């Protein structure tokens, strides 16, 4: 009796070990809860089938052992022996089912924890991809804006031919000359006005004769107005001469 029970337990343990290895090989990726429940249902069905088969063999072995050893012929005595056998069967069945459900509950908890970890990993990857996409878009926009600015600067400062270079330089020179001339003219006019104001004050304070006034006015005209007019005429003459030199070079 004990030998048959040990054989049954060993066979059941071997079967459960095979089922465990098979489940670890099959469950490589995460299944949905419905798929996990379906796998558990198949596993329980297989365990029930093998349990029934083992119990049938155990009953046959115990029956054959009792008949061959003790040669029981009394039906009442057989009925009395049925109760310990039933207890043995119930014990083996309960222990097997308890171990099976303990293993399945632990596997279910492990699968749930692994599925939660996998979901967190997927969320982290998703956030990382979104951040990388945002950074790439910002970098692309900055590069495009920099390229547009560089192109605009190149178009602004591009000089295609020698005529453009000459005209650009001439405009620069003329603008600088005109600015310098305007500043000098303003300074000279300011000095002249100050001189005239001072002279008029002195004249008003010191002179009373008309002839003296006319003499001073003539001196002012000869000393101030004539040189100024002569300077203006010389500047106009220089500009006309410069234009006469510049125009043929542009036409060529």
Buried (B, 14 or more C-beta within 10 A) or exposed (E): BEEBBEBBBEBBEEBBEEBEEEBEEEBEEBBEEEEBEEBBEEBBEEBBEBBEEBBEBBEEBBBEEBEEEEEEEEEEEBEEBEEEBEEBBEEBBEEBBEEBEEBBEEBBEEBEEEBEEEEEEEEEEEEEEEEEEEEEEEEEEEEEEEEEEEEEEEEEEEEEEEEEEBEEEBEEEBEEBEEEEEEEBEEEEEEBEEEEEEBEEEBEEEEEEEEEEEEBEEEBEEEBEEEEEEEEEEBEEEBEEBEEEBEEEEEE
